[in-house]
């Protein structure tokens, strides 16, 4: 699996699993795709990754933060010149009850947010600048669960931050939301939407998708104006027969206020999507052509909606 992020020196591509000795992270020049930097390797030594997840950066891109699943944050600092980063330290993720965290993102004010797999009725966990749990928030969007210990297995998805806002998009349902986190630790739900109502059996603490439930979002990116997601919309049972059958061929665009601004048909199946923070371009990871990165001008994308 490959994840994107936008840096001032290029596109950061993070591969969660690589062979020992091969770089986990590569930085590509935005216009040419030429590799201008690489760092990080798979292993269990200092600064090495078991499974890498990029979660955020400081202003100026001087320090990059990665979760090394399941419970450590690795810090990489930029060298004085170029696009090279070096390992400079780590932090432990400190949760109150030892619950398992899944997705993570870091905000500009230094706070971080994670999703959890189970254990309680709230889905999100807010962490301070030292990755110590502050509080939990966010109820399950599928109504009908009645116990305090909900199972969030079917609510997993993608999460991304921009400034002090973060967005979450569910993989198995068409659920999308935006939260803002203030410097005073105040949590505000700005909006949430269920693109298509889920089709599932609801039990006291968990739920099970039915065959005619539609698969949700696979990729998620945001900037100061837009949120883009790659959307499947395929019947979920197809993935049980063919793993790639539900991989998206649709790109949805929203304003940061949650208004749908466009729906776009993709030529190839694509999972990861990235809005550049420094150029008016959008990048898609093409899953049908040896995982090539496709580049689109934002103006062309906004004009080409269905």
C-alpha positions as CSV (number, residue, x, y, z in Angstrom):
1,X,0.0,0.0,0.0
2,X,1.3,3.5,-0.9
3,X,0.3,6.8,0.8
4,X,1.0,10.3,-0.5
5,X,1.9,13.6,1.2
6,X,2.9,17.0,-0.2
7,X,6.1,18.6,0.8
8,X,7.8,21.8,-0.4
9,X,10.6,19.6,-1.8
10,X,8.3,17.2,-3.6
11,X,5.8,14.4,-3.2
12,X,6.4,12.0,-0.2
13,X,5.5,8.5,-1.1
14,X,5.3,6.0,1.9
15,X,5.1,2.3,1.3
16,X,3.9,0.6,4.4
17,X,5.8,-2.6,3.8
18,X,9.0,-3.0,1.9
19,X,11.8,-5.6,1.9
20,X,14.6,-5.2,4.5
21,X,17.2,-2.7,3.3
22,X,14.9,-0.9,0.8
23,X,13.8,2.6,1.5
24,X,10.3,2.9,2.9
25,X,9.9,6.6,2.0
26,X,10.7,8.3,-1.3
27,X,10.5,11.9,-2.3
28,X,9.7,12.6,-5.9
29,X,10.1,15.9,-7.8
30,X,6.5,17.1,-8.6
31,X,6.9,17.8,-12.2
32,X,9.3,15.1,-13.4
33,X,8.7,12.3,-10.9
34,X,12.4,12.0,-10.4
35,X,13.5,10.7,-7.0
36,X,15.2,13.4,-5.1
37,X,15.4,11.7,-1.7
38,X,14.8,8.5,0.2
39,X,15.0,7.3,3.8
40,X,13.7,4.8,6.3
41,X,13.9,1.0,6.1
42,X,12.0,-2.0,7.4
43,X,13.1,-3.6,10.6
44,X,13.0,-3.4,14.3
45,X,16.0,-1.3,15.1
46,X,16.1,2.4,16.0
47,X,14.4,4.5,13.3
48,X,13.3,1.4,11.4
49,X,9.7,0.7,10.5
50,X,7.5,-2.4,11.1
51,X,4.6,-0.7,9.2
52,X,5.0,3.0,8.4
53,X,2.1,5.5,8.4
54,X,2.9,9.2,7.7
55,X,0.8,11.3,10.1
56,X,1.9,14.9,9.7
57,X,4.7,17.5,9.7
58,X,5.8,20.7,11.3
59,X,5.5,24.1,9.5
60,X,8.2,24.3,6.9
61,X,8.4,20.5,6.6
62,X,11.4,20.5,8.9
63,X,10.2,17.4,10.9
64,X,8.1,14.5,9.6
65,X,6.1,12.3,11.9
66,X,5.3,8.6,11.3
67,X,3.4,6.1,13.4
68,X,5.3,2.8,13.5
69,X,2.4,0.5,14.3
70,X,1.2,-0.3,16.8
71,X,2.4,2.2,19.5
72,X,5.4,4.3,18.5
73,X,5.8,7.6,16.7
74,X,9.1,8.1,14.8
75,X,10.5,11.6,14.1
76,X,12.6,12.4,11.0
77,X,14.3,15.8,10.7
78,X,15.4,17.4,7.4
79,X,19.0,17.8,6.6
80,X,20.2,21.4,6.0
81,X,19.8,21.1,2.2
82,X,17.8,19.0,-0.3
83,X,15.1,16.4,0.4
84,X,17.0,14.1,2.8
85,X,15.7,13.3,6.3
86,X,17.3,11.5,9.2
87,X,15.9,9.7,12.2
88,X,16.1,11.9,15.3
89,X,13.9,10.2,17.9
90,X,10.7,8.5,18.9
91,X,7.6,9.0,21.2
92,X,5.4,6.4,22.7
93,X,1.6,6.6,22.1
94,X,0.0,6.7,25.5
95,X,-3.7,5.6,25.7
96,X,-5.6,5.3,28.9
97,X,-6.8,1.7,28.5
98,X,-4.4,0.2,26.1
99,X,-6.9,0.1,23.2
100,X,-5.7,-0.5,19.7
101,X,-5.4,2.6,17.5
102,X,-5.7,2.4,13.7
103,X,-5.4,5.6,11.6
104,X,-3.5,8.7,12.9
105,X,-3.1,12.3,11.9
106,X,-1.2,15.3,13.3
107,X,-2.6,18.8,13.2
108,X,-0.7,22.1,12.8
109,X,-1.2,23.0,16.5
110,X,0.6,19.9,17.6
111,X,-2.4,17.8,18.6
112,X,-3.0,14.4,17.1
113,X,-6.1,12.4,16.5
114,X,-6.5,8.6,16.1
115,X,-9.3,6.2,15.3
116,X,-9.8,3.2,17.5
117,X,-10.8,-0.4,16.8
118,X,-13.0,-1.1,19.8
119,X,-13.6,-0.4,23.4
120,X,-16.0,2.4,24.2
121,X,-18.7,4.4,22.4
122,X,-16.4,7.1,21.0
123,X,-14.5,6.5,17.8
124,X,-11.8,9.2,17.9
125,X,-9.0,9.8,20.4
126,X,-7.4,13.3,20.9
127,X,-3.7,13.3,21.9
128,X,-1.5,16.2,23.2
129,X,1.8,17.2,21.8
130,X,3.5,14.3,23.6
131,X,1.1,11.8,22.2
132,X,-0.7,11.3,25.6
133,X,-4.5,10.8,25.4
134,X,-6.6,13.8,26.3
135,X,-10.1,12.6,25.6
136,X,-12.4,10.7,23.2
137,X,-15.2,11.9,21.0
138,X,-17.3,11.0,18.0
139,X,-20.2,8.4,18.1
140,X,-20.8,5.7,15.6
141,X,-22.6,7.2,12.6
142,X,-24.6,4.0,12.0
143,X,-27.5,4.3,14.5
144,X,-28.9,1.5,16.6
145,X,-26.1,0.3,18.7
146,X,-27.1,0.3,22.3
147,X,-24.1,-0.7,24.4
148,X,-21.2,1.3,25.7
149,X,-18.6,-0.9,24.0
150,X,-19.0,-0.6,20.3
151,X,-17.1,-2.5,17.7
152,X,-15.6,-0.1,15.2
153,X,-14.2,-2.8,12.9
154,X,-16.6,-1.9,10.1
155,X,-16.0,1.9,10.4
156,X,-12.3,1.9,9.5
157,X,-11.1,4.2,6.8
158,X,-8.8,7.1,5.9
159,X,-8.0,10.2,7.8
160,X,-6.1,13.3,6.8
161,X,-5.5,16.7,8.3
162,X,-5.1,20.3,7.0
163,X,-4.1,23.0,9.4
164,X,-6.2,22.4,12.5
165,X,-9.0,20.4,10.7
166,X,-9.1,16.7,10.1
167,X,-11.3,14.7,7.7
168,X,-12.3,11.0,8.0
169,X,-13.7,8.9,5.2
170,X,-15.1,5.3,5.9
171,X,-14.0,2.5,3.7
172,X,-17.0,0.3,4.1
173,X,-19.8,3.0,4.1
174,X,-20.1,6.3,2.4
175,X,-19.5,8.3,5.6
176,X,-17.4,11.5,5.5
177,X,-16.9,14.1,8.2
178,X,-14.8,17.1,9.2
179,X,-13.7,18.1,12.7
180,X,-11.8,21.2,14.0
181,X,-9.5,21.1,17.0
182,X,-8.7,24.4,18.7
183,X,-5.6,25.3,20.6
184,X,-7.6,25.0,23.8
185,X,-8.5,21.3,23.0
186,X,-12.0,22.1,22.0
187,X,-13.5,19.7,19.5
188,X,-16.0,20.9,16.9
189,X,-17.9,18.7,14.4
190,X,-18.1,21.0,11.4
191,X,-20.2,18.6,9.3
192,X,-20.8,14.9,8.5
193,X,-22.6,13.2,5.7
194,X,-23.6,9.6,4.8
195,X,-23.3,9.6,1.0
196,X,-25.3,6.4,0.7
197,X,-27.2,4.8,3.6
198,X,-25.5,1.7,4.8
199,X,-27.2,-1.7,4.4
200,X,-26.4,-3.8,7.4
201,X,-27.6,-5.8,10.3
202,X,-27.2,-3.8,13.6
203,X,-26.6,-5.7,16.8
204,X,-26.1,-4.3,20.3
205,X,-22.4,-3.7,20.0
206,X,-21.5,-4.3,16.4
207,X,-22.9,-4.5,12.9
208,X,-22.5,-6.7,9.8
209,X,-22.6,-5.5,6.2
210,X,-25.1,-7.1,3.9
211,X,-24.2,-8.2,0.4
212,X,-26.0,-5.2,-1.2
213,X,-24.1,-2.6,0.9
214,X,-22.1,-0.2,-1.2
215,X,-18.3,0.1,-0.6
216,X,-17.1,3.6,0.4
217,X,-14.0,5.7,0.2
218,X,-10.4,4.5,-0.4
219,X,-8.3,7.6,-0.8
220,X,-8.7,11.1,0.9
221,X,-6.9,14.4,0.6
222,X,-7.6,18.0,1.5
223,X,-6.3,21.6,1.1
224,X,-7.5,25.0,2.0
225,X,-10.4,24.8,-0.5
226,X,-11.3,21.3,-1.4
227,X,-11.6,17.7,-0.2
228,X,-11.2,14.9,-2.7
229,X,-12.0,11.2,-2.2
230,X,-11.7,8.2,-4.4
231,X,-15.1,6.5,-4.1
232,X,-16.1,2.9,-4.9
233,X,-19.9,2.7,-4.8
234,X,-19.6,-1.0,-5.8
235,X,-21.6,-3.8,-4.1
236,X,-19.3,-4.9,-1.3
237,X,-19.8,-8.7,-1.9
238,X,-17.8,-8.3,-5.2
239,X,-14.6,-7.8,-3.1
240,X,-15.2,-11.2,-1.5
241,X,-15.0,-12.8,-5.0
242,X,-12.3,-10.5,-6.5
243,X,-10.2,-8.4,-4.1
244,X,-9.8,-5.5,-6.6
245,X,-13.4,-5.5,-7.8
246,X,-14.4,-2.6,-5.5
247,X,-11.3,-0.5,-6.2
248,X,-12.6,3.0,-7.1
249,X,-13.0,4.4,-10.6
250,X,-14.8,7.6,-9.3
251,X,-13.4,10.8,-7.8
252,X,-15.6,13.0,-5.7
253,X,-14.8,16.6,-4.8
254,X,-16.2,18.5,-1.9
255,X,-15.7,22.1,-0.6
256,X,-14.2,22.3,2.8
257,X,-17.8,23.1,4.0
258,X,-19.0,19.7,2.8
259,X,-20.7,20.7,-0.4
260,X,-20.4,18.3,-3.3
261,X,-18.6,20.2,-6.2
262,X,-18.0,17.4,-8.6
263,X,-18.1,13.7,-9.5
264,X,-15.5,12.5,-12.0
265,X,-15.1,9.2,-13.9
266,X,-11.6,7.8,-13.8
267,X,-10.0,5.9,-16.7
268,X,-8.2,3.6,-14.3
269,X,-8.9,2.1,-10.9
270,X,-7.2,4.4,-8.3
271,X,-6.9,4.3,-4.6
272,X,-4.6,7.0,-3.1
273,X,-5.2,10.6,-4.1
274,X,-3.2,13.8,-3.2
275,X,-3.8,17.5,-3.6
276,X,-0.5,19.3,-3.8
277,X,-0.1,22.1,-1.2
278,X,2.3,24.0,-3.5
279,X,1.1,23.6,-7.1
280,X,-2.5,23.5,-8.6
281,X,-2.3,19.8,-9.2
282,X,-3.9,16.6,-8.1
283,X,-2.2,13.2,-8.1
284,X,-3.8,9.7,-8.3
285,X,-2.1,6.4,-7.8
286,X,-3.2,4.3,-10.9
287,X,-3.6,0.7,-9.8
288,X,-3.9,-0.7,-13.3
289,X,-0.6,0.4,-14.9
290,X,2.1,-0.8,-12.5
291,X,1.0,1.7,-9.9
292,X,1.9,4.8,-11.9
293,X,1.2,8.2,-10.5
294,X,-1.1,10.2,-12.7
295,X,-1.0,14.1,-12.6
296,X,-4.0,16.3,-13.3
297,X,-4.4,20.0,-13.3
298,X,-7.0,21.2,-10.8
299,X,-8.7,23.4,-13.4
300,X,-9.1,20.4,-15.7
301,X,-10.5,18.3,-12.9
302,X,-13.1,20.9,-11.8
303,X,-14.3,21.4,-15.4
304,X,-14.5,17.7,-16.2
305,X,-17.2,16.7,-13.7
306,X,-19.9,14.3,-14.9
